[in-house]
């Protein structure tokens, strides 16, 4: 049976993840992000339609959602037990909130930026390795989807190397597999386009930007 603290971090984690920063930033510029570009309420679409500064701001804020979701209950203001496993519950909740936000009719992004933020708080070494894998894969392939999937695939390997023998190592490994599966599932349409040879590559001449 779930404890009251676990239920609280699940609910609040989901609500934090549901904050639609792409929609908010675009609306402040007089734009409905759902009706421009790809229609996706994420950093990439904001970057394409409103420019780099707003796109990077949305990515940063989405990243911070994940970090906040795994750390808010450690603040002195709250009387939580500080159980390290709470973060293992709150990160998936935040990613689901980002992907299916209650505030925008459950229309959200792919959750990679939010997952990265949470991993910084829970498994920083794995995040750094994953980011290296992302950059290297993107440099070699020019496919953002492939780089994101490679990032996801690297996480379980990293937890097996760095975290399996730590306190809560099994939980972190399970979380890594969960995040990997979620990233792959959210990129299933990209995989279909890759098989069909129609997936967009990042090319400077087309101004294609990474999708987070």
N, C-alpha and C positions, 0 to 999 in steps of 0.2 A: 504494500500500500504506500502511495506517495505521501511524503510529509507535507505539512503546510508550507514550509520553506521551498520545497521543490515545486509545488503548485504555483507559488508566488513567482519564482524565477521563470517558470514556463510562460505564465500570463504576461508578466512585464517584459520578458525577453521578446515575446511575439509582438507586443505593442511598440517596443522600441524599434524592432525591425520593420514594422509597418509604416513608420514615418516616411512619407513619399517625397524625399528631398528633390528628386528630379521634377516632380509635379510642382512643388512649391517654388523652386528656383525659376522654372519656366513661366509659371503664372505671374511671378513678380516682374517678368519681362513682357507680359501681355501675350504669352504663347500657351496654347493647350498642347502639351507634349504628346498627347494621344493622337493628335490630328496632323502632326508634321513628321517628316522624315520616315523612319521605320514604324513610328507609333509606339515604340517601346519606352516605358518610363524609366530610363536608365541613364547612366553617365555618358554613354556613347552617343545616344540620340541627342542629348543636350549639347554635347560637344559639337556635333555636326551642325545643329540648327542654331545654336546660340553662341558658339565660339569656345575656344580652349579654356578660358578662365572659368566660365560657368560649368563646363564639363568636368574639369579637374576638381572644382569645388564640390560638385555632386559626388564624385568618386570619393573624395576625402570624407565627406559627411556620411556616406554609406559605409565606408571603412570604420568610422568612429562608432556607428551603430553597433557593429559587432563587438568592438572593444568595450563599449559601455555595457552591453548586455551581459558580459562575463565578469564585470568588475563592480557594478553599482552596489551589490549586496555586501561588499567588503568594506564599504565606507563606515566610519564610526557612527554616522547618523542612524544606522540600522543595527538591529540586535541579532542578526543572523549568526549561526554557529561558525561560519567561515569554512564549512565543509567544501573541500576542493572539488568534489563531484558536482556541486551545483552548477559550475560553469559548463560542465559536460551536458547539462540539460538546457541551459539558457542559450548556448550558441545555436543548436539546431532550431530552437524556437525563433530566434532572431532571423535566421536565414529563411525559414518558412514565412515569417512575417514580411520580409523584404520581397519574397517571391509572390506571396498571396496576401497583400496588405488589405486589412479590413477597411481602411480609410479611402481606398480608390476602387472599390468593387472587386477586390481580389486580383487586380491587374498589376503585376510588378515585374521586376527584373530577374536576372538569373542568379543573383545571390553571391557571386564570386567575391566582390569587394567586401561585403558584410562578413563572409566567411573568413577572409584574410584578416579583418580587424579582430575577430574573435580568436583566431589562431595566434595572433600576436600576444594576446593576454594569457592564453593557455599553453601554447607550444611554440615559443618564439623561434627556436632552432629549426623546427620543421617548417615554419613559415619562410624563414630565410632560404632554406634549401629549395622549397617550392617556388619561391620567387626567382631563384637562379635558374631552375628548370624552365619556368615560364619564359623568361627572357631568352634563354638559349634556344628553346624550341621555336619561339616566335622569330628569332633572327634567322634560323635555318629554314623555316617553312613559309614564313610570312602569313600564316593562318592563325588568327587569334583564337579560334575555336580549338584548334589542335594544341596550342600553347596552354589554354585553360584546362583542357582535358589532361595534358601531361602534368600540369600543376596538381590536379586532383589525384592522379595516379602516384605521384611522388609522396603523398602524405602518409599512407599506410607503411611504406618502406621506411620513411623517416622515424615513425613512431616505434617500429620494430627495432630500429637501431638505437634511438636515443631515449625512448620513454618506457619500453616494456618492463624494465626492472625498477622503475620509479614507483612511488606511491601513486596509485590510480593509473598505472601504466596500461592495464587492460582496458580501462574505460577510455583512455585517450586513443588507444589503437582502434577500438570500436568506433569512436567518434570520427577518426580519420577515414575509416572505411565508409562510414555514413556520408561524410562530406564528399568523398570521391564518387560514390554512387549518385549523390544528388547532382553534382556538377555534370557527370556524364548524361544523366537523364535530362537535365535542363538543356543540354546541347544536342539532343537527339535530332532536332531538325537540321542542325549544322552538319551532323554526321551523314544524314540523308543527302544533303547537298554536296558533301565531299565525295560520296559514292557516285553521285550523278555528275560530278565535275562542274558544279555550278556555284560552289561556295566562293564568296569574295575573298580575295587576298589583299593584304595591306600593300598598297603601292602608292608612293609619293605623288605620282602624277594624277591619281584618282582621289587623293586626299582621304583615303580610307583610314579610319581611326580604330584603335583597339576597342573591343566590346568587353566591358567588365560586368 
